[in-house]
Amino acid sequence: MRVALGQINPIVGGIEYNKEKILKFLGVAKEKGAELVVFPEMALCGYPPEDLLLLPRFVDALNEALDEIRKQTKGIAVVIGTVRENLHGGEKGLYNTAAILQEGELVGFQDKTLLPDYDVFSERRYFEPATRIDVWSLLGKRVAVTICEDIWQHAGVVEYATYPRDPVTDIEPQAPDLLLNLSASPFHMQRQDTRLLVLEKCAQTLKCPIAFCNQVGGNDSLIFDGSSCVVNGKSSLFGKSFQEDMLFFDLESLPATVKRERDPISDLYHALCLGVRDYFHKQGFQKACFGLSGGIDSAVVACIAARALGKENLLTFALPSRYSSKESVVDAKRLARRLEISLEEISIEGPFQAFLDLLEPHFEQMPAGVTEENLQARIRAVILMAFSNKFGHLLLGTGNKSEMAVGYSTLYGDMCGGLGVLSDVTKGQVYALARFINRSEEIIPKEILEKAPSAELRPNQKDSDALPPYEVLDIVLQEYVEEHLSPEKVASKHGLDLLLVKELVHKIHENEYKRQQAPPGLRVTKKAFTVGRRFPIVQDWNRITR
């Protein structure tokens, strides 16, 4: 049996667009001799459709599109992810399902059994779980069909749920020749390694190949890396990551494994580029604007945006104040020249002084402080948003996860924007991305990488005036936010001062109100602040006890 895995990039809710893409891939598969073609979880509507599923005509449109695809399956079998109505009662009205088509007929549906309701997933809000798992006779082979989470319980790597059933164990006595897994498995760093462990465990148990077909592309904050593959004990065949692909294999003659080495920072870079590109293009946006300060964060955003959108579609601004160093403006101009992107220099000194004069009688000669610093950030945001409104450029946020964690950012200032590119990227990872970008030639000036980070909102300001070293802050973020270790365990594990760790944890929760007003951000870690992580703003759990 010759099988093709159609790793497509669907648009959520773009049912007609997705149908045409599926038919195009199906045509290519037929031309290349495929007998069975597999498409990802919810390929027909895109994942996650969220409350679009509650709209009356949505599922009807899916059924109509599926019927059109069915008519094109003469001489071939197709397994495709979609949604269907639950006509048999139960709490929820829908199933997350795989439609099985063959020779112009709808053979049946295999519904998803395990419905994740944690992190970025909320499938129990909409779907009823499958009541049974069948093995289907397709082209003389016994083929089992599972959907994403269905295979994860078996490997014991599900962190936030314990399911009463294990679909892989249910399938084992039926001795399939092939297991298909239709997935919409979001990317986060090193996720591919975990997936491979899951697939290898299933292959060992079922003693048959596992074909994993994953969605690719960006949908809102989520990025799907694709990375479809076939695993059979010690044999593996890997498809492409971060782009559409069609992976072919012959069930009877799988090739020997070619070991794939992954570079986490390379994956991070390509994920961010894909996330930015699809966030723009799937909404019909083409051009972006943002401030190019001469600092490391905006430099990395500029490189990602240039790769994702094209240099001709970027408009950047140097917005110096009396506290901006000449070197920062020079560095911003040098980077803009190297990327061949547009850079406008607009001094904010005039409006800043006007605000100071306006407010001085009301502030009664109080000493300058954070208020005056924030004024500069907010003036810059007003200017950037003016250009965004006038010319239709979507404003990109350049703040990183480390700063957002502890509130080292200005609400309605540098937090403005339509998309936070680095909001799930720590400061240490920002520097690693910069080094990756410069791996072949110096694109980001070395002066940007070498100088001490500074917001430049007061004389001789450095980030270290208000924050511990970023390497310490990033450790606390990793261990407390992603791994949920207690402050005591974080301090003990890394030899850190316990009071410092508690103060940072307190700041993380104290600034929840800021993050909930931030723009959507691209999710690239297990626990992003802007999607999947839910903490109350008003709470008293994290008070510092000295």
N, C-alpha and C positions, 0 to 999 in steps of 0.2 A: 504494500500500500504506500503510495506517494502522498505525503501530507504537506500542506502549506500553512504556516502560521501568519495570519495577516495582521501585523502590528501597525494599527492605524492611529491617527491623531484626530479624534472626533471633536466636534464642538457641542458642548452641553446644550440640549434643546434644538440643535440644528438637524432635525430628523431627515429632512430632504437632502441636505449636504452630506450627512453621514451615509445615507442610503446610496447616493451616487458614488461616494468613495468606496464603499463596500463592493458595489457592482464593478467598479474599475479594478479593484484588487482581485475580485473573483474572475474577471476576464483574463488577467495576467496569469493567475493560477491555472486556468484551463489551458492556456497557450503553452505553459511549461509542464503540462502533463500531470498536474495534481489531481488526485481522486477524492481527497478530503481537504476542505479548507476550514480553518478555525479562526474566529475573530474574538476580541476581548469581551470581558464583562461589560454589559450595557453598551456595547459598541454602537447600537442603533440610536441611542439617545445621549451618549456621553455620560461620564461619571465624574462627580456626583450630581444628579439632577435635582436633588433636594425637593423643595415644595412644588416644583413644576409637576411632580407626580400627583399632586392633589388637584390639578386643574382638569376639568371634565373632559376636554378633547385630547389631552396629551396621550393617554394610553391608546385611544382610538387611532390617532395619527401613527403611533408605533405599529399597531396591527396592520394598518394599510401599507406602510412601508415594508413590513416583513412579508406581506403577501406578494408585493412586487418582486422582492428578492427571490421568493419561492419559485416564481415562474421562470427564473433564470438558472435553476439548478438541474436542468436536464443533463444527465451524464456525469453528475458530480454530487458529492455530499457536502453539506455546510453545517457548521455548528456556530451559532452567533448569539451573543449576549443581548438580552432585551428585558422588557418588563411585561408581565401579563396580569390580568385580573384574577383574583381568588373567587371562584364561583362556588366554593364548597363551605362557606361559612368561616368562622374564626375571627380573631380580634382585628386583623388588618385586612385591607382590601386588595393587596397586591402581592405578587411574587417577583423576586429578583431571579431571573430564569435564563436558561440556555435553550434556544429553539433549535431543533434538529431537523434539517431539511435534506431530502434525497430524491433525486429523479422527479423534481417538480412537485413533490408532496411534502406536507408537514408531518413528519414521523411522530413527533411528540415534543414534550418539554421536560427538561431536568431542572428543578428548582434548587435554589441555594439553601443549604441546610443551616450553616452557622452564620448568624447575622451580627456583625460587630456593632457595638454601641459604646464605644470608648474613643478617646483621642480625637481624630478627625472624622470618625465614622458615626453615623446615626441611623443605621439601617432598620432597627426595630421600630423606628418611628413610622415606617411605611410598609414593611414586608412581614409576611407570615413565613415561618421556616418550612422547608420541604418535609413531607411525611415519609418519603422513601427515596432510595437511590437505586436506579436501575442500571444494568449493563446492556448497552444497545448493540444490536447486530448491524454493523455497517461494513459493506464491501467484504463480507466474509470474516470480519474480525470482531472480537468482543471489545467494545469501547465503553469505558466509564467516563462520565462527565462530571466535573466538579467546578465550583466557582470560588475563586480567590480563597477566602478564609477557611473553606472546607478542608484544606490540606494542612493548615497551620496548627491545629490542635494536636495532631498526631506527633509532630516534632517537639512539642512541649515548649514552644517559644512565644506563645500568646501571653502577654504580660498583664493584661487588665481584665481578663475574662476566664472563667472555667466553665466549659460547655458540658452538658450531660451526655453528649454524643460525640463520637469520633467517626466521621464519614469514611476515612481511609480504612478503619477497622471493619466497618460495615461492608465495604466493597471487597475486602480481602477474600472471603469465601467464594466470591463469584468469579475469581481468577480471570481478570481482564487481560487482554493482549496489549492494551494501551489505555493510559489514563490521560484525559485532557483536563487542563485547568485554565479556565477563562478568568483573567484577572484585570482589575484596575487597582494595582498596588502602588501607592504613592512612593516617590523617592524620599529618602533622607540619607544622610551620609552613611555609607557602608551597609545600606539595606540590601544590596545585591548579594553580599556574602551570606546574610541570614537566609535569604530566599533559597540560595543554593543548598544550604544545609537542610532546609525543609524539603526540597525536591529530592535530595539524595536519600533522606530518611523514608519518604514515601516509596521511592523506587526499590529500596531494599526490602520493604515490607511486602509490596505487591509483586515484586519480581517481574516487573514489566517497565517499559519506558514511560516517562512522564513528560508530556508536552505542555509547556507553560507559555501561554500567549497573553502578553500584557499590553495594556493601553500605553500610548506615548503622548506627550504634550503637556501644556500648562492649562489648568482650569482654575481661575481665581488664584488662591494662594497655593494650591496643590500643583506639584510637578510630577509627571509620570515619566519614568525613564525608559519604558519599554524593556529592553534587555531580555526579550523572549528567548527561550532555550528548550532543549530536549535533554533529559537526563536519564541514563539507564545504567545504574550501578556505577561502574568506573568509566562509562562513556558519556560524553557531554558534547552538545553542539550549541554554540552561542550565536545569537543574532546581534544586531546593532543596538547601541544605546543612544537615547536622546534624539532619535530620528525615526521616521517611518521605515518599515522594513518588511520584507516577505521572506521568511525562513523556510526552506524546503528540506525535507528529509525522507528517506525511504525506511519504512518501519523494519524491514528485514535486513538492512545493511547500514546500521548507524556507524559513523566513523569513530575512530579512537579519539579520546579526549585531547584537546589542545588547551593546555593550561592558560588561563587568562589572568594576567596581573592587572589589578586595578589601582589607579592613583586617586586617592580620596579627594585631593584638591583639584585634579583635572575633572573629576566627576562633578564636584561642587561648581566649578566654573561653567561647565557645559549645561548644568541644570539651571543655573541662574540666567544664562543667555536664553535658554529655551523658555523659561518662565516669563522673562520680559517680552520676548518676541510674541508669544501667544497671548499674553495679557493685552497687548496692543492690537495685534492683527485680528483676533477673534472678536474684538469690540469695534473694529473699523477705525482704530487710531493708527496714525503713521509716524507722527513726530513727537519728540520729547524735549522738555527743557528742564534745567536744574542749575543750581549754583556750583561753580567749580572754584573751590576756595584755595586750592594749593595744598590741601590736606590729603591724607591717604584714602579716606573713605570716598570722597567725591572723585578722586582719581580712578579708583577701581570701578565705581559706577560708570564713569565715562567710558572706560574700556569695554565693560560688559554691554552698555547701551549701543556703542558703536558697532560691536560685533552683532548684536541682536537686531538692530533697526537700520543700520547703515549710517555712515558718517554724515551723509547729506541730510539726515532727518533729525539732527541734534542741534539745539540752540542752548549754549551755556553762558553763564554770567559770572564774572568776578565782581563782587559787591563789597569793596573795601571800606572800612571805617578808619577812624583815627588810630585804632589799635592794631590794624592789619599790618603785618610786616611787608616791606617791599619784596622780600624774598618769596613770600607766598604768592603774590600776584605774578611775579616772574615765573615761578614754577607752574602756575596754572596756564600761563600763556605758552610756555614751552611744551606742556603736555598737549594743549589744544593744537599746536602746530604739528606735533608728531602724529596725532590722530586725524589731522585734517578736518577738525570740527570747528564750527562757528563759536567764537567767544566775544561777548560784549563786556566792556568794563563800565560800570556805573557806580560812582561813589555814593554811599548812603550818608555822607557827612551832613549834607544840607537838611534832609528830613530828621536825622538824629538830633541835630542841634535845635531844630524847630520844636521837637517833642520836649527836649530838656527845658527850653524856654517856656513852653506852654505849661509844663508841670511844676516848674520851680516854685511858683508862689504857693502851690498846694502841698508841696513836700516840705516846705518851711526849712530849707537849707539842711535837710537830712543828708547824711553821707551817702555817696553813691555806692551801689551794691548790685545784687542780683537783678533788681528791677531795671536798672540801666543796661545791664548786660542783655536781658531778655528783650528790651526795646530794639536793640540792633537786630536780633534774630527775627523779630516780628516785622520790622521794616523790610528786611530782605524777603520775607515770605510774601508781603504785600506786592512787592515789585515782581517777584517770580510769578505770582498768581495773576497779576495784570497781563503779563506777556502770555501766560497760559490761556487766559480768557480771550485776549485779542486775536491771537494767531492759531488757536486750537491745538496747542502743544500740551500734552499731558505732563504734569509736573512729577518728576521722580524724587522720592525721598532718599537721602544718602546716609541716614543714621544707622549705626550698627547695633547689634543685640546687646553688647556689653553696656553701652550708654543707655539704651532703652531700659535695661534691667533695673538700673538704680536711679533713673530719672534725670540723667545728665543730658538733658535735651529740653527744648523750649516748646511748650504747648502753644499751638498757633504760630510757631516760628519755624525752626528747622524740622519740626514734625509734620509740617504741611506736605501735601502731595497726593497723587492718585495711586501711587504704588511705592511701597518701601522695598527697595531692592536688597538691602543688606540687613533688614530688621531681624533676621534669624541667623546672622553671621557674626561671630564674636570678633573682637578686635584682633586677636591673634590670627584668626582665619583670614581676616582682611589683609594682613601683612603677607600671609602665605599665598593668597590669591595674587597679590601684587608681584611676588617673586615668580609665580607661575606665569603671569602675563609677560614678565621680563625674561623668560627662560632662554629665548633665542636672541633677543636684542633689547636694548634699554628703551622701553616705551614710556613707562612711568619714570620720571627723573629720579635719580638716586637720592637727590636732596630731599624729596618727599618721603622716601623710606627711612632716611637717616635722622631727620629732625624729630624732636620730642613732640608728641601730639599736643595740640592747643586749640581751644575755641577762639582765641584772639579777640576776646570781648572786654579785656582790661589790660593794663600795662604788664608785660612780661608774664602773662598767664600761661600755665601749663596744666594739662589734665591731672597730673600727679598732685596738684595743689588740693584737689577735692576728692581724688580717688586713690585707692591703693594701686600698685602696679597691675597692669592689665592681665599679666599672667596669673596673678593671684585671683583677681575678679573672675577670670574665665574658668578657673578651677572650681570656684564656688558655683558658678552658673551650671557647669557640667554636672557636678555632683548633686547639687540641691534641686535644680530645676529639672534636669533630665533623668537623674537616677533616684530622686526623692530621698537622698540620704539626709539625716538630721544634721544640724549644725555641729553637734558634738562629734559625730562620725566623720564629717568633712574635716574638722580641725584635727582630729586624731590621725586620720589617714594621711594627711598631707603636711602635718607638723605646723599648722597655722594657729595663730592666736584665736582662741574661742570667741572672745569679745568682738574681734574684727569680723569673724564669720557671722556672728549673730547680728551685728550692725548691717552687714551687707544683705542678709536675709530680710531684715526689717525694711531696708530700703526697697528691696524687690517687691514686697507686698505693699509698701506705702505708696508706690508709684503705679499701682494697678489702674488707678483712675486715668492716668496719662495714656497708658497703652491702649485702653479701651476706646480712646478717641483718636488713635493713630490710623493711618491709611492701611489698607490690606497690605500684607507683606508676604514674600515668597518663603514657603516653608521648606527648610533643608535639613532640619534636625528632628530628633524624636519628639521634642517639646518646643514648639514655636510659641511665642507670646501672642501672636495675632490670629492663630487658628488652632483649635483642638484643646487648648489649655484654658480651664475655666475656674477662676477664683473670684470670690466676692470682693468688691471694692471696700465695703464697710465690714470690717471683721476685727477681732481682737486676739487672734491666735498667736501672732508673731511679735508680741511686745517684747522688748529687750529687758532681760532681768540681769542686773549687774551683780 
